[in-house]
Amino acid sequence: MSGTLSAIALSAGLPLIERILSRKLGDAGGQLATEVIRHIADALKVAPDEVEAVAEQYPGRVIEAMRQVEPMAPELVALYAAGLQGQFALLQAEAAEPIWMRAWRPGGMYLILFLWAWNIVILHVANAVWKIALPPAPFDALGWLTGVYCSLYMGGHTLKDVVSKWISK
């Protein structure tokens, strides 16, 4: 998406914006580039997904928006670098902790996997082999348990995204 935008930034003499948008600076996933595009969109007063279309129709407006964002670029790069340092520090801290303090995440994943496997397969095989009638757990309870665990494990972003999409409809 940012190919046209990086070309405009290069032609306008905005090297830092061009490096960020062409992903020569930042991660391969484009998290920093996405943030810069969001700031450009805010300066243009359009949605971030409309910036490319505005760039094709009105490159002058986009250049002016990029000139407004260029002074913010070093701060955005610094914030991005600080975020990476925080992630690395967290990984190092978790590696230094005892295993029982960080085992809740994989333990929870295996527990949820087992509960789903129990409810779908193992319970029915056990009932057939031993000719008993153990009832399965309610699937809605398993769904809620899985949803709550995923929202906790993923830092609340899953729950936040689901709720925001649900409310916006």
C-alpha positions in Angstrom: 0.0 0.0 0.0 2.7 2.5 0.9 4.6 2.2 -2.4 3.0 5.3 -3.9 3.3 7.1 -0.6 7.0 6.3 -0.3 7.6 7.5 -3.9 5.8 10.8 -3.1 7.9 11.2 0.1 11.1 10.5 -1.8 10.2 13.0 -4.5 9.2 15.6 -1.9 12.6 15.3 -0.1 11.2 13.7 3.0 13.8 10.9 3.6 12.7 9.7 7.0 9.1 9.3 6.0 10.3 7.5 2.8 12.4 5.1 4.8 9.6 4.3 7.2 7.0 3.8 4.4 9.3 1.6 2.3 9.9 -0.4 5.5 13.7 0.2 5.5 13.1 1.5 9.0 10.9 -0.4 11.4 9.6 -4.0 11.4 8.8 -6.1 8.4 5.1 -6.1 9.5 4.9 -2.4 9.0 3.8 -1.4 12.5 5.8 1.8 12.3 4.7 2.5 8.7 1.1 2.0 9.7 1.5 4.5 12.5 3.0 7.1 10.1 0.1 6.5 7.6 -2.4 7.0 10.4 -0.8 10.4 11.2 -0.8 11.3 7.5 -4.4 10.4 7.3 -5.2 12.5 10.4 -3.4 15.5 8.7 -5.5 14.9 5.6 -8.7 14.3 7.6 -9.4 11.0 5.9 -9.4 7.4 6.9 -6.1 5.6 6.8 -7.3 3.3 4.0 -8.2 6.3 1.9 -4.7 7.8 1.9 -3.5 5.9 -1.1 -6.5 7.1 -3.2 -5.9 10.7 -2.1 -2.2 10.3 -3.0 -3.1 9.3 -6.5 -5.6 12.2 -7.0 -4.1 15.0 -4.9 -0.4 14.3 -4.4 0.1 18.0 -3.3 -2.2 17.5 -0.3 -0.4 14.4 0.7 3.0 16.1 0.5 1.8 18.9 2.8 0.4 16.2 5.2 3.8 14.4 5.1 5.6 17.7 5.8 3.4 18.0 8.9 4.2 14.5 10.0 8.0 14.6 9.2 8.9 16.5 12.4 7.0 13.8 14.4 8.9 10.9 12.7 11.9 10.9 15.0 9.6 10.7 18.0 7.6 7.9 16.4 10.8 6.0 15.7 11.9 6.5 19.3 8.6 5.3 20.6 8.8 2.2 18.3 12.3 1.5 19.6 11.2 1.9 23.2 8.4 -0.6 22.5 10.9 -3.1 21.1 13.1 -2.6 24.1 10.2 -3.2 26.4 9.2 -6.4 24.6 12.8 -7.6 24.8 13.0 -6.7 28.5 9.8 -8.7 29.1 11.1 -11.7 27.3 14.3 -11.6 29.4 12.4 -11.2 32.6 10.2 -14.1 31.8 13.2 -16.2 31.0 14.7 -15.4 34.4 11.5 -16.2 36.3 10.7 -19.7 37.7 8.8 -21.9 35.3 5.7 -22.0 37.5 5.3 -18.2 37.2 5.1 -18.3 33.4 3.5 -21.7 33.0 -0.1 -20.5 33.1 -0.1 -19.6 29.5 0.9 -22.9 27.9 -0.8 -24.7 30.8 -4.0 -22.9 30.0 -3.7 -23.7 26.3 -3.2 -27.4 27.0 -6.1 -27.4 29.5 -8.5 -25.8 27.0 -7.3 -28.2 24.2 -7.9 -31.1 26.5 -11.4 -29.9 27.5 -12.4 -29.5 23.9 -11.0 -32.9 23.0 -12.7 -34.4 26.0 -16.0 -32.9 25.1 -15.9 -33.8 21.4 -14.0 -37.1 21.2 -12.7 -38.6 24.4 -16.0 -38.5 26.3 -17.9 -40.3 23.5 -15.2 -43.0 23.2 -15.3 -43.5 27.0 -19.1 -43.7 27.0 -19.0 -46.3 24.2 -16.2 -48.4 25.6 -17.4 -48.6 29.2 -21.1 -48.3 28.3 -21.7 -45.4 30.6 -23.5 -42.1 30.0 -21.3 -39.3 31.2 -22.8 -35.9 30.0 -20.6 -33.5 28.0 -19.9 -30.1 29.3 -22.1 -27.4 27.7 -20.4 -26.0 24.6 -21.3 -22.5 25.4 -19.4 -22.8 28.7 -16.4 -24.1 26.8 -16.7 -21.2 24.3 -16.9 -18.6 27.1 -13.9 -20.2 28.9 -11.9 -20.2 25.7 -12.9 -16.6 24.9 -12.0 -15.3 28.4 -8.7 -17.2 28.4 -7.8 -15.8 24.9 -8.7 -12.3 25.9 -6.5 -12.5 29.0 -3.6 -14.2 27.2 -3.6 -11.7 24.4 -3.6 -8.7 26.7 -7.2 -7.9 26.3 -6.9 -6.9 22.6 -9.1 -9.8 21.4 -11.9 -8.8 23.7 -11.4 -5.1 22.9 -11.5 -5.8 19.1 -14.6 -8.0 19.4 -16.5 -5.5 21.5 -15.6 -2.6 19.3 -16.7 -4.4 16.2 -19.9 -5.5 17.9 -20.7 -2.0 19.2 -20.0 -0.4 15.8 -22.6 -2.5 14.0 
